[in-house]
Amino acid sequence: QEASCWHPKNIYSYNDGLRELAERNENVLFIDFNPYIADSEGFLPEGWSWDGCHPNLEGYKQWGEWIVWNAAYLDIRNND
């Protein structure tokens, strides 16, 4: 992986902080996509990123498709 890439443990820590902030605001839904697509080392799949961490066009396309397919579930969770 490229040197510019955050180590996955840092990404998970950063996402945990964002999740906590979102939980304090009922109008914000935090979506952590990383657990659904990261490989066993925590990096994005080959072809979805230029450095293993930051999505490229294909990575954003896959992310968008995942959100569309899971929108009903995400809406239900947001209305609990």
Summary of the structure (lengths in Angstrom):
residues: 80
radius of gyration: 13.7
end to end distance: 39.3
largest distance: 40.8
contacts: 181
relative contact order: 0.16
helix: 52%
strand: 2%
